[in-house]
Amino acid sequence: MPVPATPPNWLTHRGAVTAVAIVVVVALQLWVGAYHSERGLYSDESAHFMNGLVIRDYLREDLGRSPVTFAREYYQHYPKIAPFMWPPLFHGLLGLFLLPGWAPMPATIFFLGVFTAWIAWRLYFTVSPFSSAPVAIGAVGVFLFTPIVIELSSSVMVDIVVAAFAFEALVWLGRFSESESTRDGALFGLMTALACAAKGNGLSLVFAPFALILVTGNYRLLRKPGLYVAALIVLAIAAPPLYIAYQLDAPLGDFSPLTWPLVGSRVDFYAQYLWQQLGTVTLLLAAVGTAVALSRRTEFLYGAARHQAAALVAVTMGAFAFHLVSPHTLSSGRYITLAVAPILGLAALGVMALTRVMMRRYARWSIQLITFALIAAVQVIGHSAIAAQLPLGYRCAFKFIDASGGLANRRVLVVSDEFGEGAAVAEAAVIGSNPRPTILRGSKVLATDDWMGSGFALRHQSAKELLLDLEAMQVDYVVLDESKKAQGLPYWQETAAAMTLLADHTELLSSVAVDIKAGPLRPLNVYRLKVKAPGVPRQIELSGTADRSLHHLRVDVPHLR
């Protein structure tokens, strides 16, 4: 029977594979417009970005001063940071990466691309021992062209970072299974702890060793100290930030008791999601690969390759087990991204098992390459929406304000939905004005509610009252989003009326039109308020995520004056 042929030297050179992976990832990011997009694809995207930016600014400007005090004051200017709502590893790494001073937005996108390239690099060298070069390349290509991978490589979310640490943990779990050494077990524990310190669903890796023991029958691992060293590392590194994040999330209603109907709905949800992302052929190939990995009679799978294949199965099982029984209320397809690379590794094994009977190497390689090429093509064709991430328009709006009247020390009210508010805060922050402007979110100053969104009430009863209040707060500009999403806000009509109520009090400076082909996607009007009430600006009440986080840390948060 044929065995995998030795690939060319450049295909086994780790530096060459790394460079190729980074180049391909950056090319895909450029293709979807990631380096020109704004932070509004997900509601949490701007918060992740700002959490990294506040760390950068603290390290550059106020190191040695209380970081909590700095965060409190920073939130008063840019109200979209959320300290400790997520474990802080990613935000800390991002803050350090941004320290040299390069442009924060494109640097952050590149930073995320490095994590994606890391997964691709590890996937290639994980499947290479049991596959041919075309299969290894094909598996990596399909991974990079998977829609959710492209999306998460092009937006500031933590899921691709968790996936990178998870796959690295997978590698060390496979090595621990083979060597049973304490060192390999400790490295598995370290990678698991880092995944957890990036986001809570990194805990799915805790299930992986038990899944590995179950599917391999290697109960001897339970007697090895490496397994318990790994557990201690996870407890020491991951438990404190996860506990703090849980304490902050729990009052939001983000956790609920587990029920069988909920588990059943999650099975259907995640199965459907992976089918949409990977397709029928890929999942069938992964099923074949799983059967081969668990079989004790597979001739071409032996030694380290067998242990790595078993680890692919174990991490996939752990990802599903955790997300099916997690007490977290919300289910989102991107949570399961950490299982995509392992599934594709198993699909590679499935392709090898089905094509190994072909004796002629070039015919076999041709079939393997065509299989993966067709899978990748179907992914791209079936998800044409991934081909563009157009700017919303807030970058243009804030650059206009900065160029016309200067953004430094200004007060700007943004009236938009949560995606627009977040994008606006992030775009204002990256301009880097000194003194910092104060960005006011309409959801915080035009209405009031508790942190869970109940008890909602408008702060003003008329357009005139709202206008006078803005003048009392000495607001300089209002950025009004006129999209249908924004017009559904309870305070939108009142705000729009206030901007045209008295001609000698307000002035329309700019009106940004929508361009659905190139962006911007939001129709934005920029108004200047001509009148300010004399004296000290009226107190602005801010109650947001940062307030909650800092109060949890027993830090007093005064109202903005």
N, C-alpha and C positions, 0 to 999 in steps of 0.2 A: 504494500500500500504506500502511496506517496506521503511524504512528510513535508512540512513547510520548508520551502527552499530558503537558503540564506540570502537575505536582501542585500542590495548594494550598501557599501560602507556609509554613504551619506544618510541613508535611511535609519541607521542605527546610531548615528552621532547625536548625542543629546542636545548639543548646542545648535546643530542644524535644524533639528526637529522643533526646538524651542523658537528659533527665529521664524521658521515657516508658520508655526501656529500663531505667533503674534501678528505677523504680516496679514494672514488670512482674517483674523479677528478684526483688526483695524480696518481692513478693506470692507468687511461686512458692516461695521459701524458707520463707515463713510457712506456706504450704499443706502442705508436706512436714514441717513441724515442725523445721526446721533450727536455729532459735534456741533450742530446748529439748533438742536431741539431745546426746549425749555422743560423745567421740572414739573410737568403737569400730567404725565401719563398715568400715574397712580396717585391716590390721595396722600400717601405717606412719603412720596418721593422727595418732595421739597424738605420735609422734616429730616430725612436721612442726610440729605446734602447739607442742610444748615447745622445739624449736629456735628458734622465733620468740620465745617467752616468755623464754628465757634471755638472748637479746640485749636484750630490753626491760629486764629486771632488771639486767643489767650496765650499761647506759647510765644507768639511774636511780640505781643504788646504788653502783657501784664503778668508774665511769669513771676511767681513769688507772692503774688496777691492771692486772696482766697478765690479759688476757681468757682465756687458756688455764687459768691457775690458778683463775680464777673458775668456768669451765666444769667443771673437775675437782671443785671443792667442791659446785657445784650438782648435779652428777650423783650425788653421795653422798646428797643429800636427795631428789632426783627422778630416779630412774634410768631415764629414757626419752629422754634427749637423744642425738643422734647427729651430732656435729660433722663436717662435710665428707663424710659418707656420700653426700650429694647436693650438687651445686653450691649455694652459699649465697645466691644472689640473693633468692629468695622469702623465706627466713627472715630475711634482713636487712631487706627491705622490710616484712615483718610486724612485726618488732621495732620499727621506727621508727613504724609506724602505731599501735601499741599504747602508745606513749610518753605520750600525753595522760592516760592513766589510766582510760579507760572499761573496762567489763566485758570481759575478754579473749575469752571464748567468742563472744558475739554480735557483737563487733566484728570478730573474725576471719572469721565467716561473711559479714558485710556486705562486708568487704574482698575476699573471693573473688567476691562478687556484682558488685562493681565491674568485675572483669576480664571476667566474663561479659557485662555490659552493654557493655563496650568492644568485644567481638567483635560483638555485635548491632549496635552503632552503626556499626562499620566495614563490616559485611556490608551493611547498608541502603544506605550511600552508595557501596559498590562496585558493587552491582547496579543502582542507580537509573539510571545513564546508559544502560543498554540494556534497561530494563524499565519497566513501568508502576508506579504507586504500589501497587496491590493486589498485584502480584507481589513487590515489594520488601518490603512489610509481611508478606506470606505467608511468604516465605523466612525472615525474622527470627522470625516466630511459630513456624514448624516447628523452627527451631534452638533456641529457648528451651524448647520442649516436648519436645525429644529427651531420652529418659530418662537417658542418660549425662551430658548437660549439666546436667540438674536435679540428678543425684546428685553430680557433681563441684562444682557451685555450692553444695552443702549439706554438704560434708565437706571437711576440711582436707587436701587433696591438691594436688599441684603441677600436674597435667595441664591444668587450665583456664587456669592462668597461662601455661604453655608455648603453649597454643592461642592466647591473646591476642597474645603476641609474634609467633607464627608468622603470624597473619593480618595484623598490622601490617607484618611483613616482606614478605608477599605484595603489599600495596599498593605498597610502595616498589620491589619488583621489577618490577611492572607499569609504574610510572612510569619506572624506569630503562630498560626495554625501549623505551619511547616516546622519552624525551629523550636517552638515552645519556649523561647528565651524571654527572660524578664525584660530585656532591652526592647524587643519588638512589641511586647505587650505594653510597655510604658509609652512607646511612641504612638501606638494605637490610642491609648488613653489621652495623650497630649492632643492629638488631632481631634478627637471627640470633644475634649474640653474646649478647644478653640472654636469648633463648630457651634457648640452650645453658647459660648461667650459672644458669638455673632448674632445668634437668634435662637429662640427656644426650641424650634423643631430640630435643632441639632441633637436633641435628646433621642431622636429615632435611632441614632448609632448605638445607644445603650442596649437596644434590642438585638443588634447584629451578632454579638458573640454567642448569645443563646440560640439564635437561629442557625448559626454556623455549627454549633455542637449538635443541634437537633438533626440537621440534614446530613451531616457527615458521620454522626455516631461517635465522634471523638470526645467522649466524656472525660478522657484523661486531662483535657485542658482545664477542667474544674479544679484539678489538684495543682495547677501551676501558679506560682506566685505572680507571674506577669499579669494575669487576669485581675488580680486584686490590687496590684499596683496601679493598673489602669483605672480601676474604680476610685481609688483614693485621689488620683490626679484630677479626675472629673469632679469629684466632690470639692476639692480644694480650689480649683480654678473657676468652675462653672456655677457652683451652687450659690455663692453670694449674689452675683449679678442677676441670675435667674430668679432668685427670691425677691429681689427689689422690683424687678419688672413685673413679677406676679402680683405683688402688693399694689402696684400702680394700675395694672390692668383689671384686677378683680372688681373694683367698684364700678367699672364701666359695663359690667355684665358680660365680659368677654369669655367667661367660663360658666359651664352649666353641667348638671349631672349627665352621665352617659346613659343612653337608652338603646335598646335593640333596634327600634325603628331608625334612630339616628345613625347607628353603625351601618344599617342596610342602605340608607340613603347615601352615605359616604362611599360605600363600595361601588354603587352605581355611578356616583359623581366622578370619582378618581379614575375608574375604568373608562368611562366615556371621555374624560379629559385626555388620558394617555393615548387612547385610540385616535382622537382628533389630532394630537401632536405627532404621533409616531406612525400611525397607520396600521392597517391589518397585517400587511406582510411583515413589517418589523416585529410586531408582537408575536406573530406565529414563529418567526425565526428565533426570537428570544425564548419562546416556550421549548423549542427544539434544543436550544443551547442549555437551558435549565436541566432538561432531561439528561443531556450528555454530561453536564457538570456533576450531576448526582449519581450517575451510573458508575459502578465499579469495574465495568468491563470495557471501558473506552481505551483503545490501544494508543491513540495519538495524544492523549491527555495524561501527563504523568509529571511527577516531581512538583516543582514550584508552580507550574502552570495549573495543575489540578487544584492546588490550594487557592490560587488567585481566582479561579473559576468558581470555587465554592464560596469565596468571599463576595464575589459579584452577586450570587444568589442570596447570601445572608443579608447584605446591605439593602438589597431590593425588598426582601421580606421585612426587614426592620423598618424601612420607610413606610411601607403600607401598614404594618401593625401599629406603629405609633400614630399615624394620621387617622386610622380608623377608631382608635380608642382615646385619642387626645381629648381632654376636657375643654379645650378651646372651642368656642361656639362656632366661629366662622370657618368654613372650608373654602380654600382657594386653590385653583389648579397650580399656581406657581409654587405652592408649598412642597409639592411632590417633585420639583425640579431636581432634587438631589438623587432621585432614582433614575433619571434619564440616561446618564452615562453608564451606570451599571447595566441597565436593560440593553443598551446598545452593545456593550461588551458581550453580553449573552447572545445577542443577535449575531455577532461576529462568530461566536463559537458555533451557532446553528448553521451559518453559511458554510463553515469549514466541514461540519459533519455531513452536510448534504452534497458537497462537491468533491469530497476527498476520493470518491470512487473513480473520478475522471483521471486517467493516467497521464494524459498529455498536459504538461504544466501550463502552456500558453492558452490552451482552450479553457482550462480550469480558471486561470487568472482572468480571462476575458469575461467568463460568466460571473465571477465574483465582482469585478468592477462594474459590469452592467447592472447587476442587482442593486448595488448601493447607489449608483448614479440615478437609476430610476426612482429609488426611494427618495433621494434628495430632491429630484425634480418635482415629484408629486407633492412634497412638502412645500416647496416654494410656490408652485402653481396653485395649490389649494389654500394658501394663506397669502394672497397678493397684498393684503393690507399691511404686511410687515415691511413693505418696500418704502415706507415714508413715515417719518416722525417730524411733522412740520411744526414750526414755532407757533405759539399761541398769540404772540404780539406784545407781551409785557416787556420784552427786552427793548423793542423799539420805543415803547411808551416811556420807559424810565430813562433811556438814553436821550430821548427828546427833552424830558424834564431837566436832565442834567445839563444838556447843551443850551437850553433856552434860559433857565433861571438858576441853574445850579441845584443839585440834589442835597448837598451838604446842609445838615441842620434843618432840613425842611420836614414838614409834617404832611404825609400823603395818605389819604384815605383810599382804599381799594374796595370796590363793591363788585364782587364776583362770587362764584361758587367756590367750594373748598379747593378744587384743582387750580382755579385762577388765582385765588388768594395766595396759595403756596408758591406758585410760579412767580407771582409778583414780588413776594418777599425775597425769594432767592435771587431774582434779577436785580433788585435794588441792592442787595448785599454785595454782589460780585463787582459792582461799580467801585466799591471801596471808598466812598466819600468820607471825608474827615472835616468836621465832626459828623458822626453818623446821622442819617435821617431817621425819622420816626415813621415807620410804616404802620398804618392803622387798618386792621381788617374789619370790614363791615359787619361780619358775623359777631364780632366782639364789642363794637362800640355803637352799633345801630339797634341791637337787640340784646336781650339777656336771657340766659337759661342756666341750668346747672351743668355740671361737666358731662352728664349723661344725656343732655339734650332735652330734658323735660322742664316744665315750667317756663316755656318760651313766651316772651312778651316783647313787643316793640318798645323802644325807649322814647319814641316821639309819636305824637298824635297827629301831626300835620307837617306838611313840607316846610312851612314857615318856621315851626319850632325846630325842625331838624337843621335848617340853614343857620338859624341863630345859634344853635348849639355848636355847629362846626366853627362858626366865627368865635364863639367863646373858647373853644379848644385851640384856636389859632391855627386851623388847618390851612395849608398853603395850596394843595392840589387835591383833586378828586379824580381817580381813574375809574370810570364807569364802564363796566362790561355790558354790552347791549345784546349779547347772544340770548337765545331762547332759554338756555339753562339758567343764566343769571336773572332773566326777567321773571322767572318763577319764584325768586326769593321774596319773602313777605315785605321786605323794606325797599325793594328795587323801585317800585313806582313812586314811592315817597321821595327817594333820593333823586330820581330823574326829574321829578317836578321841582324839587328844591334848586336844581342847577339852572332852571329856566324861569324861576319865580321872579327874581329882581335883576334886571339887566345891568344895573350899576353895582351889583354885588358879586356876580360871577361872569366868567368869560370862557368860551370854548376855544381852546388853543389848538387842539389836534383831534382829528377823527381818523382812526385807522380802519381801512376797509378790509374785508375778508378776501383772501386769495386761496381758494381751495386746492390749487395746484402747487403753490410754492410757500404758502403761509403769508401773513398770519391767519390763524383760524378763528380768532375772536375779533368782533367789531368793538374797538375800544375808543372811548372819548376821554380826552384829558381836559379837565376844567381847572381854571385858576380862580381861587377865591380872592376877591379884591379887598375885602373888609375883614379886619380882625378886631375883636373886642379889646379895649384897652386893659392894661394891667397884666396880672399873672394869668397864664392860660388855665382854663377850667380843668379840674382833675378829670383824668380819663381812667375809667375803671377797666382793668384788664383781668380776665379770668380765663386762663388757658392751660394748656398742657404743662408748660414750664412752671406755672404757679403750683399746680398739683404736685409735680415732681419735687420742687424745692420745699414745699410744705411738708412733704413726706420725709424729707431730710432735716426737718425741724429748722428751716430757714425762713425768716419773716420776709414776705414780699410786699413792699409798700405799693400803693397805687402810683401810676405814672402821673407826674405833674408837669 
